Amino acid sequence: MPAEAFDAFRYAHQHRTEVAWLSQNTNHLVPPEVIRGALDEAIRGRRYEGYPLASGDPELLALAQADLGLRDLAASLTSGGTESLYMVARALLGAGDEVVASDPSYLIIHRFIELSGARPSCLDIYRPPYRLTSGAVAEAIGPKTKMLLLIDPLNPLGSGYPREEVRAIAELAHDHHLYLLNDVTYRDFSDGHALAAEFAPEETVTIWSVSKNCGLAGMRLGGLLARPELQRTIARYNTNDLGVNVLAQVAARAALRTKASWIGEVVRTTRANDRRIGEIAKGVEGVSVLVAPSRANMTVLDLAPTGIDPERLQEELLRQHGVFVRAGTYLSKTYGPRFVRVSFSNPPSDIERFARAFPAAVAALRRPVAASPRS
Ligand SMILES: Cc1ncc(COP(=O)(O)O)c(C=O)c1O
């Protein structure tokens, strides 16, 4: 029987408390008491017995609008930003449409685009400046283009967009009557971040999430903001007719109420960890950081000169060292076999585990396999 392929996620979840999770851009730095107090109270009040208000907790919706400074746009809640991305693709795209996007990218969105019968038209950004430019986007717009996808900051590269570039891309959407899907999941990690909705409020759908900034990935809560008519068009594809998880809403409200008091420290530790990972990578021959500093909480380490398969490195790090990073294959069909992505909103002790593990794992895989003795 052929050996079963190693399932990294199954393994990591089986060893959940022993693993340093540098794999999913999650955030392990938010003071836990912020969330715990709110959840304890909600559980004592048995909030889970009843349905939530289907349209979402009004205070949470207002906090989401205020957090983004988009009070004039209509807000809705979904089960993670992921569900919003799915709804937007289904509601706004159809057979034959094209979406200007990038490679690498957060490819789950591309899958949703394809499910809708449309096609992502990917610009190669595995080269400086490691993001879209308004010039390249302008050239890529054709008669079938229906939408521009602007993920800012970008998963996986950690690159971000200067304000003037966001403005220029938003103006392209406006001038060509295109939807602009602006996924700002990692916004809080990016200094001076600009929202496309500021420049093209009619065309932009803004996707937000509390998974990464608020350390609530397991709660599965996010949403979208758009002008009211566009929000209604997208809401036709909402399957959560009875509202999203009530405890997730309680946790998100507690986090957004207090975010201003702790986000600075979360970002400072994240930045220090980014620098430390840069130093570690520099010490390993054949490995390079593509974008430094990251404007998100992740970075890409290119391994191509080492000849090491990122899937094998992922497995070696996880099994031998309990350090979980992500092979690039799910983020780029073209470049995935060259890189791993490492995320770092983690306690510095996790980064020190990476510091010990990464050079050792690369050395183990680089070493030529010893010839087996003749029998
Ligand atoms: C760019 C981007 N958008 C959306 C998501 C999904 O976030 P959520 O947990 O809110 O579904 C992710 C998760 O990694 C992401 O990287």
The ligand as a Gaussian input file, in Angstrom:
#p B3LYP/6-31G(d) Opt

LIG

0 1
 C       -6.298000      38.074000       2.647000
 C       -7.221000      37.283000       3.500000
 N       -8.532000      37.504000       3.434000
 C       -9.396000      36.815000       4.193000
 C       -8.964000      35.840000       5.048000
 C       -9.967000      35.052000       5.813000
 O      -10.196000      35.545000       7.058000
 P      -11.348000      35.031000       8.003000
 O      -10.687000      34.253000       9.070000
 O      -11.980000      36.290000       8.484000
 O      -12.306000      34.203000       7.213000
 C       -7.614000      35.555000       5.151000
 C       -7.139000      34.492000       6.050000
 O       -6.008000      34.105000       6.094000
 C       -6.715000      36.299000       4.356000
 O       -5.408000      36.067000       4.412000

